[in-house]
Amino acid sequence: MASAQLYDRIGATYTVTRRTEPRIAARIWAALSGARKVLNVGAGTGSYEPSDRAVTAVEPSAIMRAQRPAYAAPCVGARAEHLPFQDKSFEAAMAVSTIHHWQDPVAGLREMRRVAHRVVVFTFDFGDAGWRNRFWLTRDYLPEVADLLVGAPPLVELASSIGAHIEQVPVPWDCVDGFFEAYWRRPEAYLDVHVRRGISVWDRLGPEVERRAVRDLSADLVSGRWAERNGDLVALDTADMGLRLLVA
């Protein structure tokens, strides 16, 4: 499904739960190094855009563009695979939690490489089966997530396409950006429909899968079964949830 169509549908309440997580932002902004002129691709409502640099945003969804605050960077309606900028127009290009929605991630990354001297991408390892087995939500309640990733290029291939190196980004237990993996130590959050509406995975899996997963998780929280299976998580402040930075 095209990113614009997906976020036109789920994006109306996106800003309720999807906020900038400062510890992850610090990693992204550090990776931008000294770049002052930055392109944000798949920019959404403007999370993670550094306020101390000259930012231009690209976002294909009209719903998402409409929710950008008045102080946000100017935003162009375009897709990552066809960026309307000349070669090396920017010192750096960034993309946050978006490339898994692109029709052609490799083409989009190469476009970022074309228009910028430096590329920084926050994403997850599409092909990491270990991540799906480690994360209790996919392992025990949403095994169908594996079907969404069939045919997705592995992270090493994406990194190789732009000559990037890969850095691990741990997720803090109290992460304020409500992406899919954010509530790994707060399972009750996934019972909140507002939380789920801000996560594209639920929409892509469909209402029947969502109802079943919510029902089973709720029952396991009440019975104590979730705690029996995952009690070791309570002692962790951060966890490796497969999230990575590509830096080129």
N, C-alpha and C positions, 0 to 999 in steps of 0.2 A: 504493500500500500504506500502511496506517495506520502511523504512527510506532511505536506501542506494539507491534504485531505484529512489525515489523522488528527492533526492539531487544530484544524478548524472545528472538529467534532468534540474533542476533549479539552480544548484549551480555554474554555470560558471561565473555568474556576482554577486555572493553573497557578495563579499567583497566591492562592490560599495556602498551599503546602510547599511550593517549590521556591525556596529562597536561597540566597548565597550562603554556603557553609564557609565560614572564614578560614578554617584550617585547610580546606581543599583549595580555596581561592588563593591562599598564600603560596601553595605549591604551583598553581597555574601561573600566577603573576611572576613568581621567581623564574619560571621557565621562559617567560617572555624576555627575560634579561633586560637590557637597556632600551628595548624598542619603545619608541614614543608614538609611532603611527601604526595603529593596530586594526586589523579587520577581524570581526567576530562573525563566524559563519554558522548558520543555524542558530541565530542569536536568541530566539524566543522572546521573552519579556525583558531581557537585559541582565539576567543573573550572571555574575562573574565578570562583567565588563569593568575593567579598571577605571576608576574615576580620575586618575592622575595622568591619563594618556589620551591622545586624540584617537577616538574609536569610531569606526564606521561599521555598521551592522548589516547583515544579510539575513533575511527571514522570509520563507515562501508563504507562510500562513498569515492571511489577513487578520484572523482572530487574534493571533499572538501579537502581531504588530500593533493592533489597536490597544492592547493592554500595556504596552511599554509606557513607563511614566514620562512626564513632560521633560524631565531632566536627562532622560536616556540619550544615548548616541543616536545620530540620524540613521535611519534604517531603510534599506533598499529591498524591494520585493524581488527575490531571485533565488535560484537553486545553486547548491554547492557545485554541481557538475558543470555549470555555465556561469561563472562569475564575470560580471560586466566591468572588468577593470583591466588595465594594461599590465604587462609584465612588470613584476617587481614594483608595484605601486605602493606597497606597504613594507614596513620594517618587519612586521610579524603578522601572522594570521593564526587565530585560535578557533577551536570548536569544542563545545562542552556538551557531553551527553546527547549527541545528535547523529553521529555518523552511522549508527545502526539503523537509522530511518532512511538513509540516502539510497536511492535506486542503484547507484554505482559508487560504493565507497572509495574504491581505488581512483576512479575518475575525479571524484570530489577532492580527495587528498592531493592529487597531482595538480588540480586547479589552484589549491591553496599554495602549493609549492611554486607554481608559476607566478602568482601575483605577490608573493611575499618572500623575503629573505630568510625568515625563520617561521617554523610551523610548530604549534603546540596543540595537542588534541587530548582531551580527557574522555576516556571511553572505557569499555570493558573487553575482556578477552573472549570473543565470540566462540572460539573453539575449545575453551577450557572446560572439559567435562568434569574435572575435579571441582571447579567452582559450583557447578550445578549439584554435585553430590555433597559438598560442604554446606551449602546454604539450605537450611531446613525448609524454607518456603518452597523452593523448587523440588527438593528431594522428597518431601512428605505430602505436599499439597498441590503443587503445580508442575508435575512432571512434563506437562504439555509444552512448557517453555522450550524444551529441547527441539520440538518441531518447528518453532519459530526461527531457529538458528540454522536449520538445515540449508546447506549451500552457502552460508555466510563465509567470507574469506577469513582465515585465521589471522590473529593479530600480527604474527611475524610477517605474514605476506603484506599486510597493510603498512607495517613499519618499513619493510624493504622497498615498497613502492615509492617512498619519499626519502629513503636513507635515514630513517629515524631510529633512535634508541628508545628502549622501553623502561619506564620507571613504575614501581609499585606505589599505589596510593591507598593506604589503610583508611578504613571508614570509622570515625569515632562513634561511640555508642549513642551519643546524644546529637548526632548529625541533624542540622536544621533544614537541610535540603532533602525533601521527601522523595528521593528517587527510589527505585525498586528495592535496592539492597539496604537502604538507610536505616530501617527499623529492625535490624538483625537481632538486637537485644531487647526490643520493645514489641513483641508479637501482637499485643492487643491493638496496636496502631492500625494493623491491616484490616481490622474489623470496622474501621471508620470509612464510610463511603467517600468522604471528602478526600481522605488520603489516597484511596484507590483511584479516584477520578483524576488525580494528578500524575498517575503512573500509566504510561501507554500500554504496558504489558497486559493489564486487565482488560482493556478495550480490545486488544488484538486476540485474546483468548476467548472472548465472548461471554455472555451472561450465564450460560449453564455451568461452565467451568468455574466462573467466579462464585456463583451461589454454592456450589459444592465445596470449594476450597474454604470459603468463609464459614460455612456450616461446620466443616470438620475441624478447622482451627479453633472455632469457638468452643466446640465440645471438648477438645483436647486441653484448652486452657482451663475450663471448668473442672475437668476430671483430674488435672495434674499431670496428664500424659506428656504435654509439651515440656513441662519442667523436668520430668524424668529423662526425656531424650536430650534436652539441651541445657541442662542446669550448669554445665561448665562455662557457658557464655557469660554468666552473671559476673564472673571474676575478670572479664576482659574489658579494657577501656577502648581498644581498637581491634579491628579484625580485617584480615585480607579477604575481601569479597570479590576479587577478580578485577577490581578497578585499576586502570593504568593510565599513565601519561605517555604519549608519543611526542618526542621532541626531536625536531630536525632543523 
